Amino acid sequence: MSWYDKKLEKSANPNIDYNNSLVAFNMIITNLNTIEDYEKIDKVLRTINGVEDIGPYNHKKLSVIYNQYLTSIEHIVYKLSQMGYRYVNRF
């Protein structure tokens, strides 16, 4: 685990109600072109503590449900970039 992984990893706080902390985030991944790409991404993102679910395959689109107290969108994007995928930040 790199120093950046450790920096992005959030610690559990016993005073927080984690049941009401899920966030659904839709992402555009410019080079998510095949089901094989999706399966690679799915496998890696599920290893992140706090990622609860990954939406079904859509060309260039990815939905991630994560616990905001256990991980962050920055950590998810960092993992995607390590794998060679490009996230486009559009609101």
C-alpha positions in Angstrom: 0.0 0.0 0.0 1.5 3.3 -1.0 1.6 6.4 1.2 -1.2 8.0 -0.9 -3.4 4.9 -0.3 -2.8 5.3 3.4 -3.6 9.0 3.3 -6.9 8.4 1.5 -8.0 5.6 3.8 -10.4 6.8 6.4 -10.5 5.4 9.9 -13.7 4.1 11.4 -15.3 6.4 14.1 -17.5 4.5 16.6 -19.6 7.7 17.2 -20.9 7.8 13.6 -24.1 6.1 12.3 -22.7 4.3 9.2 -26.1 3.1 8.1 -27.1 6.6 6.9 -23.9 7.4 5.1 -24.1 5.8 1.7 -23.5 8.0 -1.4 -24.4 7.0 -5.0 -22.0 8.6 -7.4 -22.2 8.4 -11.2 -19.0 8.7 -13.1 -17.9 9.1 -16.7 -14.9 6.8 -17.5 -13.7 7.7 -21.0 -12.0 4.4 -21.7 -14.6 2.1 -20.1 -15.4 0.4 -23.4 -16.0 -3.3 -22.8 -17.5 -5.6 -20.3 -14.0 -6.9 -19.6 -13.0 -3.3 -18.5 -16.0 -3.2 -16.3 -15.2 -6.5 -14.6 -11.6 -5.4 -13.9 -12.8 -2.2 -12.4 -15.5 -4.0 -10.4 -13.0 -6.4 -9.0 -10.6 -3.7 -7.8 -13.1 -1.2 -6.5 -14.8 -3.9 -4.3 -11.5 -4.3 -2.5 -11.8 -0.7 -1.2 -13.2 -0.6 2.4 -16.4 1.3 2.1 -17.4 0.6 -1.5 -20.8 -1.1 -1.1 -22.0 -1.7 -4.7 -21.1 -1.1 -8.3 -23.9 -0.5 -10.8 -24.4 -2.6 -13.9 -22.2 -2.2 -17.0 -22.9 0.9 -19.1 -20.6 2.1 -21.9 -18.3 4.9 -20.4 -20.5 5.2 -17.3 -20.0 3.8 -13.8 -22.2 4.0 -10.8 -20.6 3.5 -7.4 -22.3 3.3 -4.0 -19.9 4.0 -1.2 -19.8 4.8 2.5 -18.6 8.4 2.8 -17.2 7.8 6.3 -15.0 4.8 5.2 -13.7 6.0 1.8 -13.9 9.0 -0.6 -14.5 9.6 -4.2 -10.8 10.7 -4.4 -9.7 7.3 -3.3 -12.0 5.6 -5.8 -10.7 7.9 -8.6 -7.1 7.3 -7.6 -7.6 3.5 -7.8 -9.2 3.9 -11.3 -6.2 6.0 -12.4 -3.8 3.4 -11.1 -5.5 0.9 -13.4 -5.2 3.2 -16.4 -8.8 4.4 -16.5 -9.6 8.1 -17.0 -12.4 9.7 -14.9 -13.9 12.9 -16.3 -15.1 15.3 -13.6 -18.3 16.8 -15.0 -21.3 18.1 -13.0 
